[in-house]
Amino acid sequence: MSQQPLPPFSETVKLAWRLAAEEAVHAGLPQIEPPHLLLGIFGVERVIREEAWERYAVSPARLGLVRQEWNEVSSAAALAGLDAIHLRREVRSRLPQNSIALPANHVAKRSDSARAIFDQAEQRAGTMGHALVSLFDLLGCLLPAMVEKDPVIPTHFGAPLQKLQTLMAPPPVSGCDAVAGLQHGPRCRKPLEHLKTTPREALFYDLPLQMARLRRIIRRCWIARSVPC
């Protein structure tokens, strides 16, 4: 059986990649490391705010997608209590600086660790059935490699970043199997069907509404538990 091709990178991921390369060059480093990638992801907000589309070669046809993917990430960051702009400033101030000047036309390539994060994001997007590798996928794979491990992350950002990492984790087992200990019948399969296809990023936009919906689903499963599968 042939292996299913992995989804391509979205325009927003490509933008974050370009911004990460820029951050690396500004620091005088020849390669993109995970901290540069973090700055690139949260630097998307600045490009949108300044409408610097031409400078970063963003396709005009993809502007809506760029804004949508950034809104998903910024919504998760806000829910985790993370000030993305403050984080970006502090991480940049802690980055190691190289005193050796790089050539004026130098383009920073990804280091092995940064390349591994992109590979993980491709695998994650493919597993979740996404058409594109989104900014959400990329940040979701970057955080586990940095939280509590990278010295450029200030300690007071530890708790918000851990919350953000939890929000961005791949969804748990879906469908009726997610409700442990129940004997599920046909009537419980329909209400839970949306959990199989709804990505985690769609679940936190209105958390109280989603929790109320989940309680109704569990209640229906309890009512239907005596129906044979």
C-alpha positions, 0 to 999 in steps of 0.5 A, spaced: 500 500 500 502 506 498 503 511 503 499 517 503 502 524 501 503 529 507 499 535 506 503 541 504 505 547 508 500 553 508 501 560 506 501 562 514 506 557 515 511 559 510 510 566 512 512 564 519 518 560 516 521 567 512 520 571 519 524 565 523 529 566 517 529 573 518 530 573 526 536 568 525 540 573 520 538 579 525 542 575 531 547 573 526 546 566 526 546 562 520 541 557 521 534 557 524 533 554 531 526 553 535 527 560 538 527 563 531 521 559 529 517 561 535 519 569 534 516 567 527 510 564 529 508 570 533 511 575 528 505 573 524 501 578 528 506 584 526 505 582 518 498 583 519 498 589 523 502 593 518 500 589 512 507 588 510 504 583 505 509 584 499 515 585 503 514 577 505 511 575 499 505 573 501 500 571 496 494 576 496 489 570 494 491 567 501 490 573 506 484 571 508 487 564 510 493 568 514 488 572 518 484 566 520 490 561 522 493 567 526 486 568 529 486 561 531 493 561 534 492 568 538 485 565 541 488 559 544 494 564 546 489 569 550 485 563 553 492 560 556 493 567 558 499 568 554 501 575 552 504 574 545 507 580 544 511 581 551 513 574 550 516 575 543 520 581 546 523 577 551 525 571 547 528 576 542 532 579 548 535 573 550 537 570 544 544 569 543 548 574 538 553 572 533 558 577 533 561 575 526 557 578 520 554 574 515 554 575 508 549 581 506 545 575 501 545 570 507 539 566 507 538 562 514 536 554 513 533 550 518 537 547 523 536 539 524 532 541 530 527 546 527 527 541 521 524 536 525 519 540 528 516 542 521 516 534 520 512 533 526 507 538 524 506 535 517 505 528 520 500 531 525 496 535 520 496 528 516 494 524 522 488 529 523 486 529 516 488 537 515 488 539 508 494 544 509 499 544 515 497 550 519 500 555 524 496 551 529 500 545 527 506 548 527 506 551 534 503 545 537 509 541 535 514 547 537 511 548 544 513 541 547 520 542 544 521 549 548 517 549 554 521 548 560 527 546 556 529 552 552 533 557 556 531 563 552 524 562 555 523 566 561 520 562 567 514 567 568 512 564 561 512 557 563 505 556 566 501 560 560 505 556 555 504 549 558 496 551 558 497 553 551 501 546 549 495 543 553 490 547 548 494 545 542 495 537 544 492 533 539 485 531 541 484 524 545 480 518 542 474 520 539 467 518 538 463 513 543 470 510 546 472 517 549 467 516 554 470 510 558 466 505 562 459 505 557 456 500 553 455 504 547 449 503 543 447 506 536 443 512 539 450 515 542 454 514 536 450 520 532 451 525 537 459 524 538 460 523 531 462 531 530 468 529 535 471 525 530 472 530 525 472 537 529 480 539 530 482 541 537 483 548 535 475 549 534 473 546 541 476 552 545 473 558 542 466 557 546 469 553 552 462 553 556 458 552 550 462 546 548 462 543 555 454 544 555 454 540 549 459 534 552 454 534 558 448 533 553 452 527 549 454 524 555 447 524 558 445 521 552 450 515 552 448 513 559 441 513 557 443 509 551 448 504 554 443 499 555 442 498 547 446 493 544 452 495 539 
